[in-house]
Amino acid sequence: MILCVAVMAIAMTSCSSLGMVGLIYDGDIQPVAVTSNALGQKVGTATCVSVLGIVAVGDGGINAAAKNGGITKISHVDRKTLSVLSLFTKYEYFVYGE
């Protein structure tokens, strides 16, 4: 019972800001931001990874993704999430624009 409560507490720590969250597995794409700029042909990506909630590495920023895609006018941003038991979590940001 204590283990179940601990797992639920860990899983619920940031639910309010994440949108959909899968307790065992999470593999989804969600919108992050949109601007009034027209939909562009270019896509840039940036990734960050967390292991055990202890170590987190990577530059998952929108600026990094825009730079990687050669984008100066952002139209919108999406985030792809991959999480397994909250032991391994990967966020990949997709920036679209020109």
N, C-alpha and C positions, 0 to 999 in steps of 0.2 A: 504494500500500500504506500509506503514511504517512497519507494522508487517511482511509482506512478505519479505521485504528487510532485516529486523533483523534476521528472521529465516534462510534465505539463508546465511547471513554473519556468523552466528554461525555454520551452517552445513558445511561451506566451510573452516573453520579455519585450519584444518589439513588434508585436502584431499590429498595433495601432498605426504604424507608419509603413508597413509593408504591403498592405492589401491582402491578397490571397496567400495563405501559408499552409503548406502540407506538413503535418507532424512527422510522418515517416519519409515521404518523398515530395519534393517540390520541383517541378519542371515547367515553368510557364514564362510567357512574355507579356509584359505590362507596359502601358504608356507612362512616361515620366513627365514630359513637358512638350508644349507646342508653341509655336510663334506664328506671326502673321505672314512670314515668308512663304513663298511658293514651294511646293514639294520639289526637291532637287534630285539629281541623278546620282550624286555621290553618297557613299556610306562609310563612316569611320567607326572603329570599335576600340573599346578599352575594357580591360578585365582586372578584377581583383578577386582574391581567394582567401577564405578563412578555414583553418583546420582546428577542430575541437573548440572553436571559440576562443582559442588561446593565441594563435599566431595568424595574423592577417597580412597579406602582401599584395602589391600591385597598385597601379594607378588606374582606378576605374572612373576617373573624372570625365565630365562632359568635354572639358577643354582638351584633354588628352585624346579622346575619341575624335573630336573635330580635327585636331592636328594630324592624327594618323590617317584621316580620310581626305586631307587637303581641303577642308570645309571652312569657309569664312562666314557664310550666311546659313544658320541652322534653321531648318523647318520644323523638325520634331525629334524627340528622343524616346527610345524604348529601352527597357531593361529586361534581359533574359536571366532567369534564376535557375540554378541547379543546386539543390540541397538534399542531402541524405542524412536523416536522423539528426540534423543540425550538427553533425560531426564534421561534415565537409560541405562548405557552401561556396558557390562561385557566382559572381554577378558579372554579367557582360553587358555593357552599354553600347547601344547602336545610335549614332547620331546621323541624321539625314539632312541633306542640304546641298548648297552649291559653294 
